[in-house]
Amino acid sequence: MKSLEEFAKLKRQLIVENEFLLKDFQDLEPSSNSVFILGTLDYCRIALKKENLDDIVKKGHLFSVMEGYIGKYDALQELLKENPETLVGLRLEQFKEDFEQVQNICSEYGVLSALYDENLDLSELLLEE
Amino acid sequence: MSCYGNFNKILYDTNSIIYYCFNHTEKLGGNIVHFRVIEFTNKSINFTQYLINNNVRIETIIQVINEILDKGVAKIVEEYCNDGQTKDLIGISRSREIPRAIKLRLVKKTEDKINELRKKSWFSVINYSQNREAIGAIKDFYRSLESTVKMIAHMRIKNKSVPWPSSVDMMLLAYSKENGVPILTNDTDFTNFKEELQTAALCFGIIELSETSMIRR
């Protein structure tokens, strides 16, 4: 199990990687898929910034799932760099399934309500600048 | 039968469907806020109810649904979230961007409503195969207007490089003509040339969403 310092370092890495992806994808033409990519990465960014778990088992689990989800975008990033127009036709089912897991864990551990939860209060998604 | 003419079916374009479904209630800081496109959501909901009450069936073509789910909802939500009034509603500075997670939530909720709409008994999605000859005639019609003052201004405002509408919009016109169904729309590719399109018999009719508030309910 990682130490709290190692977790803090991993969290910083995930935030930086996530923000890099958000910047890289920000100019994609609006489509259902681009909104999904940017919206779910933004949700991860907010969750990571809000995360303050004391339980290192839960912390380790959450970061592992986040790392897996954010890491999935490496291949997509390469593809879209060459052919951004292919995005509209892409089926992102696997990403959607994995994001379900991300939001379920965030909700279960009390980090952030699930994005698609009917009872979500939007103020949870508004971070101070 | 309706006060807009003698028809028992009507064809919805992309935005008419999106506006109908873009109507959401959310919690924000413990309060309730409503998200809808102020000029059009109520018009689309009221007119749709009027049509249902008058036994007018509502149709669209599958290409419209595909366009909505691929890009249409995302574009409307993006425009809506860039509007200063929406930022005021959420309570963030106009210089800030609405979080992309909120945009995704609005897109998902709208898509869910569109999928619910598809199950309604009064709504049909038609598997339409485009009529190339009709599409060619529509394209020729718009091309013939290319040098007119009206079209030059229209293209400049819409920042378009060609005078004709999208392929999905041309299919809507062709379907309207072939099946005797008027189109409900607020798309200026249609409404700016409504008289000309009807005179040239390139569609059955055009009903402007913005004018539907005149209905007798």
Boltz contact constraints between the chains, C-beta under 6 A:
constraints:
  - contact:
      token1: [A, 30]
      token2: [B, 74]
      max_distance: 6.0
  - contact:
      token1: [A, 30]
      token2: [B, 75]
      max_distance: 6.0
  - contact:
      token1: [A, 30]
      token2: [B, 78]
      max_distance: 6.0
  - contact:
      token1: [A, 31]
      token2: [B, 70]
      max_distance: 6.0
  - contact:
      token1: [A, 31]
      token2: [B, 71]
      max_distance: 6.0
  - contact:
      token1: [A, 31]
      token2: [B, 74]
      max_distance: 6.0
  - contact:
      token1: [A, 32]
      token2: [B, 70]
      max_distance: 6.0
  - contact:
      token1: [A, 32]
      token2: [B, 74]
      max_distance: 6.0
  - contact:
      token1: [A, 35]
      token2: [B, 74]
      max_distance: 6.0
  - contact:
      token1: [A, 35]
      token2: [B, 103]
      max_distance: 6.0
  - contact:
      token1: [A, 35]
      token2: [B, 104]
      max_distance: 6.0
  - contact:
      token1: [A, 35]
      token2: [B, 107]
      max_distance: 6.0
  - contact:
      token1: [A, 38]
      token2: [B, 100]
      max_distance: 6.0
  - contact:
      token1: [A, 39]
      token2: [B, 100]
      max_distance: 6.0
  - contact:
      token1: [A, 39]
      token2: [B, 101]
      max_distance: 6.0
  - contact:
      token1: [A, 39]
      token2: [B, 103]
      max_distance: 6.0
  - contact:
      token1: [A, 39]
      token2: [B, 104]
      max_distance: 6.0
  - contact:
      token1: [A, 42]
      token2: [B, 99]
      max_distance: 6.0
  - contact:
      token1: [A, 42]
      token2: [B, 100]
      max_distance: 6.0
  - contact:
      token1: [A, 42]
      token2: [B, 101]
      max_distance: 6.0
  - contact:
      token1: [A, 43]
      token2: [B, 101]
      max_distance: 6.0
  - contact:
      token1: [A, 88]
      token2: [B, 70]
      max_distance: 6.0
  - contact:
      token1: [A, 115]
      token2: [B, 101]
      max_distance: 6.0
  - contact:
      token1: [A, 115]
      token2: [B, 105]
      max_distance: 6.0
  - contact:
      token1: [A, 121]
      token2: [B, 27]
      max_distance: 6.0
  - contact:
      token1: [A, 122]
      token2: [B, 26]
      max_distance: 6.0
  - contact:
      token1: [A, 122]
      token2: [B, 28]
      max_distance: 6.0
  - contact:
      token1: [A, 122]
      token2: [B, 102]
      max_distance: 6.0
  - contact:
      token1: [A, 123]
      token2: [B, 28]
      max_distance: 6.0
  - contact:
      token1: [A, 123]
      token2: [B, 29]
      max_distance: 6.0
  - contact:
      token1: [A, 125]
      token2: [B, 99]
      max_distance: 6.0
  - contact:
      token1: [A, 125]
      token2: [B, 101]
      max_distance: 6.0
  - contact:
      token1: [A, 125]
      token2: [B, 102]
      max_distance: 6.0
